[in-house]
Amino acid sequence: MKRWSLLLLIGLLGACAGSPPRETPAYNLELMQRQAMPEAWLLEGRLAAAKGKDAVSLFVTWRHDAARDEISLSGPLSQGMQTIVSEAGKVVVDDGNSRREYAADLDAVAAAELGVAAPLSALRYWVCGVTVPDIAYALLDDGFTQLDWVVRFTDSQAVAERWLPRKMTLQQDSVKLKFVVDRWMLW
């Protein structure tokens, strides 16, 4: 009898030691919009961009608040570090060797500097799982289409009592972006 009791106790303790994996909810635009976009955030992650047969993988650190976006991009081993700052009607690009200032919008500068027409002004909303306000969109099971981009979410994560995207893909014609957010910070 003692042996069975001991085995039962060990089994129960083992069951308590590890919690089951937490399931992330399927993407739900209504839920994402209801929880409202965070006003200020920082994300760290990885971005893979492909256009036809050309591809690049980058590490991304993006700090956003109402007045400013600062996006740092780098390749493996921090090679090719580039920082793009958008604030007060100007965009500044700094690659460590030179600093260039533009009066153009963020998307135009990103296309010229990165060689890929990445919709960074819309991406600040999309990475949070929401659509750009006041712009038409079509709902998909796992995302939406907006501004001629197909935006799909494949994984999410709990961050400060809300769900935010962890993995997403964006596609427009031959351009495909895969974004994985490794860490979110909200304030």
Backbone bond lengths (Angstrom), bond angles and torsions (degrees), N, CA, C in turn:
res aa  C-N    CA-C-N  psi(-1)  N-CA   C-N-CA  omega(-1)  CA-C   N-CA-C  phi
1 M - - - 1.455 - - 1.527 110.97 -
2 K 1.353 116.42 -43.02 1.455 119.99 179.87 1.525 110.76 -61.80
3 R 1.344 115.35 -37.73 1.465 120.24 -178.90 1.529 110.51 -61.86
4 W 1.346 117.59 -45.84 1.464 121.59 179.55 1.518 111.29 -65.50
5 S 1.308 116.75 -39.03 1.468 120.59 177.95 1.515 111.04 -63.86
6 L 1.330 115.09 -41.16 1.466 119.80 178.53 1.524 110.79 -64.69
7 L 1.332 117.29 -43.80 1.468 121.15 178.21 1.528 111.51 -63.02
8 L 1.326 116.78 -41.53 1.458 121.27 177.83 1.524 111.07 -63.12
9 L 1.331 117.21 -43.33 1.459 121.79 178.43 1.527 111.15 -62.92
10 I 1.328 117.28 -43.46 1.474 121.30 178.49 1.531 109.45 -62.80
11 G 1.324 116.10 -42.18 1.464 119.84 179.05 1.522 112.31 -63.09
12 L 1.315 116.90 -41.83 1.462 120.62 178.96 1.524 111.58 -67.27
13 L 1.330 116.51 -42.43 1.461 119.54 177.72 1.526 111.10 -63.51
14 G 1.319 116.49 -38.86 1.465 120.21 177.59 1.521 111.37 -63.85
15 A 1.310 116.79 -37.26 1.466 120.01 179.00 1.510 111.45 -67.98
16 C 1.334 117.03 -32.15 1.461 120.53 179.77 1.519 112.21 -78.70
17 A 1.321 117.20 -25.80 1.464 120.95 -174.81 1.511 112.50 -64.05
18 G 1.303 117.49 -41.45 1.467 119.98 -179.20 1.507 109.55 -114.26
19 S 1.322 116.71 131.89 1.460 118.65 177.61 1.521 108.31 -90.89
20 P 1.314 117.71 150.38 1.461 119.92 -179.12 1.531 109.82 -64.99
21 P 1.337 116.46 152.15 1.458 118.24 179.20 1.525 110.65 -58.60
22 R 1.299 115.59 139.47 1.458 121.14 -178.04 1.524 108.84 -82.28
23 E 1.306 115.78 124.02 1.458 119.17 179.39 1.517 109.82 -79.68
24 T 1.315 114.78 135.78 1.459 118.62 175.94 1.519 107.91 -89.69
25 P 1.308 116.76 142.99 1.459 119.17 -179.24 1.528 110.83 -69.70
26 A 1.316 115.58 152.69 1.464 119.84 174.23 1.531 108.35 -63.93
27 Y 1.316 116.69 153.51 1.460 120.30 -178.98 1.523 109.84 -58.73
28 N 1.323 115.57 135.32 1.453 122.08 -179.76 1.529 107.68 -142.78
29 L 1.327 117.02 103.79 1.459 121.78 -177.31 1.526 111.45 -59.05
30 E 1.320 117.45 -40.35 1.469 120.02 -179.30 1.530 110.86 -60.42
31 L 1.331 116.74 -43.92 1.468 120.73 177.32 1.528 110.60 -62.52
32 M 1.318 117.30 -45.04 1.465 121.10 -179.27 1.531 110.92 -60.66
33 Q 1.323 117.07 -43.60 1.458 119.85 -179.29 1.529 111.84 -72.22
34 R 1.321 116.83 -31.62 1.461 120.69 179.77 1.533 111.03 -68.01
35 Q 1.330 117.18 -35.49 1.465 118.87 -179.72 1.527 111.48 -79.49
36 A 1.297 118.57 -3.89 1.466 125.14 175.68 1.527 112.41 65.84
37 M 1.299 114.61 143.52 1.456 120.52 -179.56 1.531 109.37 -69.20
38 P 1.318 117.36 135.12 1.467 119.04 177.28 1.532 110.29 -61.09
39 E 1.325 116.78 142.27 1.468 120.16 -178.73 1.523 112.27 -72.76
40 A 1.313 116.71 -38.34 1.463 120.57 -179.49 1.520 108.59 -138.52
41 W 1.333 115.88 135.30 1.458 119.69 -177.93 1.521 110.91 -154.04
42 L 1.323 113.39 164.14 1.452 122.09 172.81 1.513 106.28 -134.29
43 L 1.311 116.25 135.47 1.454 119.34 174.23 1.517 108.48 -129.45
44 E 1.318 114.89 149.31 1.454 122.71 172.83 1.514 106.27 -125.90
45 G 1.323 116.24 134.14 1.444 118.44 -178.19 1.508 112.73 -169.98
46 R 1.324 113.25 -162.19 1.462 121.40 -177.44 1.521 109.49 -129.81
47 L 1.313 114.62 142.71 1.460 121.37 -179.31 1.517 108.53 -129.11
48 A 1.318 116.37 127.63 1.461 121.91 172.79 1.521 106.33 -112.75
49 A 1.320 116.05 124.19 1.463 121.04 -179.48 1.518 108.63 -119.15
50 A 1.329 116.18 133.70 1.461 121.04 178.75 1.518 108.98 -134.73
51 K 1.320 114.82 137.56 1.465 121.69 174.35 1.516 105.70 -135.34
52 G 1.337 114.62 107.28 1.456 118.14 -174.26 1.516 109.85 63.16
53 K 1.332 116.67 -123.98 1.467 120.93 179.92 1.525 112.77 -93.19
54 D 1.323 118.03 -6.39 1.464 121.63 178.72 1.518 109.28 -87.09
55 A 1.346 115.42 136.59 1.461 119.45 -179.65 1.523 110.03 -146.24
56 V 1.312 114.74 151.90 1.462 121.29 177.26 1.525 108.51 -145.50
57 S 1.334 116.10 145.02 1.459 121.63 174.97 1.521 108.32 -117.41
58 L 1.312 116.22 134.29 1.454 121.27 -175.89 1.519 111.00 -134.71
59 F 1.325 115.36 150.60 1.456 121.79 167.68 1.517 106.46 -91.65
60 V 1.318 116.67 140.67 1.466 121.78 -175.34 1.527 110.16 -127.39
61 T 1.323 115.36 133.35 1.465 121.96 166.73 1.520 105.39 -124.91
62 W 1.331 116.74 122.80 1.467 121.13 -174.95 1.520 108.43 -128.84
63 R 1.313 115.83 120.11 1.468 122.53 176.34 1.534 106.68 -110.47
64 H 1.332 115.38 125.52 1.473 120.91 -177.46 1.515 110.21 -127.21
65 D 1.328 116.12 136.44 1.461 121.82 164.68 1.523 106.96 -145.02
66 A 1.300 117.83 -179.67 1.468 121.56 -173.17 1.527 113.05 -60.10
67 A 1.315 118.56 -28.86 1.462 121.56 -174.70 1.529 114.00 -102.26
68 R 1.346 117.88 -12.33 1.458 117.84 -168.99 1.525 112.23 -157.32
69 D 1.315 115.20 143.42 1.463 122.41 168.61 1.516 107.16 -121.31
70 E 1.322 116.39 131.27 1.465 121.55 175.31 1.523 107.45 -125.99
71 I 1.323 115.77 116.35 1.457 121.80 -175.94 1.521 108.19 -118.42
72 S 1.336 116.42 119.49 1.460 121.32 176.69 1.517 108.21 -107.79
73 L 1.328 115.65 129.25 1.460 122.53 -178.87 1.522 108.62 -122.83
74 S 1.324 116.22 139.57 1.461 119.36 175.43 1.515 109.42 -152.05
75 G 1.334 114.65 154.81 1.452 120.90 176.13 1.515 109.64 -88.91
76 P 1.326 116.49 -169.53 1.466 120.14 177.90 1.527 110.98 -55.95
77 L 1.329 116.59 143.28 1.466 123.36 -179.83 1.522 112.19 57.06
78 S 1.324 116.69 31.63 1.475 124.33 178.67 1.527 113.24 60.40
79 Q 1.317 117.18 23.00 1.462 120.34 176.89 1.516 109.77 -72.15
80 G 1.323 115.45 144.33 1.456 120.95 176.44 1.510 114.11 66.53
81 M 1.319 118.19 31.51 1.466 122.12 -179.59 1.521 110.16 -56.03
82 Q 1.315 115.71 131.28 1.459 121.59 179.06 1.520 107.84 -142.31
83 T 1.325 116.59 135.72 1.460 121.34 178.08 1.517 108.73 -119.79
84 I 1.321 115.47 131.07 1.455 122.57 177.76 1.523 107.24 -116.28
85 V 1.333 116.38 122.85 1.463 121.54 179.55 1.520 108.03 -119.05
86 S 1.325 116.02 127.54 1.460 122.14 178.47 1.528 108.11 -118.67
87 E 1.345 115.57 118.74 1.470 120.09 177.34 1.520 109.84 -160.31
88 A 1.308 116.19 148.85 1.468 124.20 173.10 1.528 113.50 44.65
89 G 1.341 117.11 49.30 1.457 120.81 174.37 1.516 115.95 73.97
90 K 1.326 117.47 14.28 1.458 119.64 177.12 1.523 109.67 -138.38
91 V 1.311 114.86 158.10 1.459 122.10 176.89 1.517 107.23 -127.52
92 V 1.330 116.35 130.53 1.460 122.16 179.24 1.523 108.09 -116.96
93 V 1.329 115.71 130.89 1.459 121.80 177.69 1.516 107.74 -116.57
94 D 1.328 116.01 126.21 1.461 121.67 -178.35 1.528 108.12 -128.66
95 D 1.337 116.25 120.42 1.464 119.73 178.76 1.527 112.69 -107.31
96 G 1.316 116.86 13.28 1.450 121.26 -179.73 1.517 113.14 92.03
97 N 1.331 116.31 -28.12 1.469 121.32 177.92 1.519 111.98 -103.22
98 S 1.313 115.43 -32.21 1.463 119.46 -179.58 1.523 109.57 -143.88
99 R 1.316 113.91 157.17 1.464 121.41 179.72 1.516 106.81 -127.31
100 R 1.348 115.84 122.61 1.456 120.35 -179.03 1.521 109.13 -119.73
101 E 1.323 115.88 136.43 1.452 121.34 -179.56 1.525 108.99 -115.05
102 Y 1.328 116.45 135.15 1.456 122.53 -177.83 1.526 110.05 -125.80
103 A 1.319 115.51 148.83 1.460 121.24 173.19 1.527 110.39 -95.00
104 A 1.331 117.36 -0.72 1.460 122.81 -178.83 1.528 110.69 -77.56
105 D 1.331 115.01 170.58 1.465 118.26 178.81 1.537 110.86 -78.79
106 L 1.316 115.64 164.91 1.454 123.30 -174.72 1.525 112.31 -57.99
107 D 1.322 117.86 -42.53 1.464 120.75 -177.44 1.525 112.15 -66.12
108 A 1.340 117.51 -41.48 1.467 121.22 179.20 1.525 110.47 -64.56
109 V 1.310 117.20 -41.95 1.469 120.63 179.31 1.528 110.02 -67.25
110 A 1.309 117.70 -42.89 1.459 120.76 179.12 1.524 110.96 -60.52
111 A 1.329 117.41 -42.75 1.464 120.46 179.12 1.522 110.74 -62.71
112 A 1.333 117.61 -42.58 1.462 121.40 -179.76 1.532 111.76 -68.81
113 E 1.319 117.04 -41.29 1.466 121.28 -175.80 1.528 113.08 -80.03
114 L 1.336 117.20 -38.66 1.454 121.06 -174.84 1.519 113.07 -96.20
115 G 1.321 117.38 -17.67 1.453 120.24 -179.07 1.521 113.39 79.06
116 V 1.313 117.68 3.52 1.465 122.90 177.95 1.517 107.48 -129.66
117 A 1.313 115.83 130.43 1.464 119.88 -179.81 1.530 109.12 -73.72
118 A 1.337 116.70 74.70 1.458 121.70 179.07 1.524 109.01 -84.58
119 P 1.316 117.32 126.52 1.467 120.80 -177.61 1.534 111.54 -79.93
120 L 1.334 117.78 69.62 1.459 120.87 -173.91 1.530 113.06 -61.92
121 S 1.328 117.67 -35.10 1.468 118.97 179.57 1.533 110.97 -65.74
122 A 1.319 118.08 -32.90 1.464 121.45 175.53 1.524 110.72 -82.82
123 L 1.325 116.62 -33.50 1.457 120.93 -177.60 1.522 112.14 -61.60
124 R 1.323 118.15 -26.97 1.478 119.72 177.89 1.534 110.59 -62.87
125 Y 1.317 117.62 -26.69 1.468 121.45 174.39 1.531 110.32 -86.54
126 W 1.342 115.41 -46.38 1.453 120.58 -174.66 1.518 112.61 -60.53
127 V 1.346 118.86 -38.35 1.471 119.41 179.36 1.525 111.34 -63.37
128 C 1.319 116.95 -22.21 1.472 121.60 176.75 1.531 111.92 -89.70
129 G 1.338 116.40 0.93 1.463 120.73 176.27 1.503 115.55 85.99
130 V 1.325 118.06 9.95 1.461 121.53 -178.56 1.524 110.93 -118.28
131 T 1.316 115.03 162.30 1.458 121.03 177.07 1.530 109.81 -83.87
132 V 1.325 115.32 161.23 1.469 120.61 174.39 1.532 106.69 -69.46
133 P 1.320 118.15 128.16 1.467 120.19 -178.19 1.531 112.70 -59.37
134 D 1.308 114.83 144.85 1.467 123.28 172.87 1.524 113.88 63.46
135 I 1.327 117.80 21.89 1.465 122.06 174.59 1.525 107.14 -125.25
136 A 1.324 116.08 132.40 1.461 121.43 -176.52 1.524 111.29 -58.62
137 Y 1.334 115.48 147.27 1.456 122.23 177.46 1.518 108.48 -148.58
138 A 1.328 115.70 161.78 1.457 122.05 173.92 1.516 107.77 -121.11
139 L 1.317 116.50 132.79 1.452 122.47 -176.71 1.526 110.73 -79.68
140 L 1.334 116.50 138.56 1.465 123.64 172.90 1.531 107.08 -117.45
141 D 1.331 117.44 167.36 1.467 119.92 178.01 1.519 112.09 -58.93
142 D 1.335 116.96 -38.43 1.460 120.77 -175.16 1.525 112.83 -119.39
143 G 1.330 117.33 23.25 1.462 120.71 179.88 1.516 111.24 167.02
144 F 1.334 115.31 -138.13 1.464 120.89 -177.68 1.525 109.08 -163.32
145 T 1.329 115.22 167.98 1.465 121.03 169.16 1.524 106.53 -114.34
146 Q 1.323 114.87 138.41 1.457 120.70 178.80 1.521 107.94 -157.46
147 L 1.327 116.34 141.11 1.468 122.18 179.39 1.535 111.54 53.56
148 D 1.327 116.16 37.09 1.465 123.72 -179.25 1.520 113.88 65.79
149 W 1.328 118.34 17.74 1.460 123.21 175.57 1.524 108.77 -111.18
150 V 1.331 116.41 140.70 1.456 122.06 172.25 1.523 106.33 -96.79
151 V 1.325 116.31 119.86 1.464 122.87 -176.22 1.526 107.57 -114.79
152 R 1.335 116.17 118.57 1.466 121.10 -178.19 1.523 110.27 -125.18
153 F 1.326 115.68 142.30 1.459 122.43 -179.24 1.524 108.84 -115.07
154 T 1.330 116.81 127.03 1.465 120.15 -177.68 1.518 113.48 -112.10
155 D 1.330 118.48 -11.26 1.457 121.39 178.74 1.522 108.76 -159.57
156 S 1.322 115.90 151.42 1.465 120.41 177.34 1.519 108.58 -136.17
157 Q 1.336 115.39 171.31 1.459 120.50 -178.99 1.519 109.83 -144.40
158 A 1.323 115.06 150.78 1.458 120.83 177.73 1.520 108.91 -79.73
159 V 1.337 115.68 127.99 1.461 122.01 179.83 1.531 107.06 -139.49
160 A 1.321 116.56 117.16 1.470 121.92 176.32 1.539 111.96 45.75
161 E 1.316 116.14 55.95 1.461 123.26 176.25 1.525 114.72 63.79
162 R 1.320 116.44 25.89 1.458 120.47 174.80 1.518 107.87 -143.96
163 W 1.313 116.23 167.17 1.459 121.43 176.28 1.517 108.55 -104.58
164 L 1.329 115.79 132.20 1.459 121.80 176.28 1.525 108.70 -130.24
165 P 1.325 116.62 153.09 1.462 119.10 -179.54 1.528 113.25 -61.51
166 R 1.324 114.69 144.69 1.453 121.66 172.30 1.529 110.13 -111.91
167 K 1.328 117.27 -41.29 1.464 120.94 178.65 1.520 109.29 -128.77
168 M 1.328 115.17 135.40 1.454 120.07 177.97 1.521 109.74 -149.61
169 T 1.322 115.66 156.20 1.465 121.18 173.17 1.518 107.87 -127.34
170 L 1.333 114.81 146.53 1.460 121.61 176.28 1.517 107.02 -129.25
171 Q 1.314 116.22 136.80 1.455 118.89 -179.55 1.520 110.61 -142.17
172 Q 1.328 113.80 137.12 1.459 122.03 173.40 1.517 106.35 -144.58
173 D 1.321 116.01 115.41 1.461 122.04 -177.08 1.530 110.11 51.86
174 S 1.336 118.69 -120.95 1.466 120.96 -177.06 1.523 112.98 -91.72
175 V 1.333 117.88 3.36 1.465 121.39 179.39 1.529 108.86 -96.35
176 K 1.336 115.50 126.68 1.465 120.28 178.16 1.519 108.44 -131.87
177 L 1.331 115.42 130.80 1.456 122.67 177.78 1.523 108.54 -119.48
178 K 1.328 115.95 133.26 1.462 121.67 173.26 1.516 106.52 -116.89
179 F 1.325 116.44 127.42 1.450 121.73 -175.81 1.526 108.78 -123.99
180 V 1.329 116.34 127.42 1.465 122.13 175.09 1.524 107.18 -121.31
181 V 1.329 116.57 121.80 1.463 121.61 177.95 1.529 107.62 -95.18
182 D 1.325 115.63 114.89 1.463 120.68 179.87 1.524 111.91 -84.20
183 R 1.335 116.53 -30.21 1.472 119.67 -177.24 1.518 110.67 -151.40
184 W 1.310 115.68 133.65 1.469 124.04 173.00 1.522 109.22 -112.91
185 M 1.316 116.60 144.70 1.466 122.64 167.89 1.523 106.69 -134.47
186 L 1.322 116.86 131.38 1.456 121.41 179.83 1.525 109.08 -118.28
187 W 1.319 116.83 146.59 1.467 120.89 172.86 1.493 109.96 -152.52
